[in-house]
């Protein structure tokens, strides 16, 4: 007889929002599973009651118009737009220099290494640097607020789903009588 701890048999079910396919599954939302420093779990905030006549599309529009969403988008744009312009200008300068100033690019720097080789390696280095900076910026300034928005949105849509399910079952019960 084999002993199993159940890990290899865990598979996500159809319609399962959490689980193995969700990259945010293990990340706690603010106030969920976090400790308040006294050894007791922090109190959780109760879900907001759902308003009548609310749809999932309305929830997403409400979230999109919220100040928290606009702040996350603003942080994203304040990093991405200047970084894209700077990186594109650096790449364009490299290409223009390579085509219009071959004598400059052929100038030796150290031994058989010339300016073109150093600039080409600089393109690779700047790509990796920009990728690292982007990931760091996202981790430090956008991931937590975006995760909180995601949890809030899921709670709002879940309350809609629950009210639709409850209303649908009530209607089906009254239709049987």
HUBELLIN-V588652 format. One record per run of one state. SS is the DSSP state (2 for helix, 1 for strand, 0 for the rest). FROM is the first residue (numbers start at 0). TO is the last residue. If there is no record, write none. Layout:
ss: <SS | SS>
from: <FROM | FROM>
to: <TO | TO>
This chain:
ss: <0 | 1 | 0 | 1 | 0 | 2 | 0 | 2 | 0 | 2 | 0 | 1 | 0 | 1 | 2 | 0>
from: <0 | 34 | 35 | 40 | 41 | 55 | 65 | 66 | 100 | 101 | 106 | 107 | 110 | 112 | 114 | 176>
to: <33 | 34 | 39 | 40 | 54 | 64 | 65 | 99 | 100 | 105 | 106 | 109 | 111 | 113 | 175 | 176>
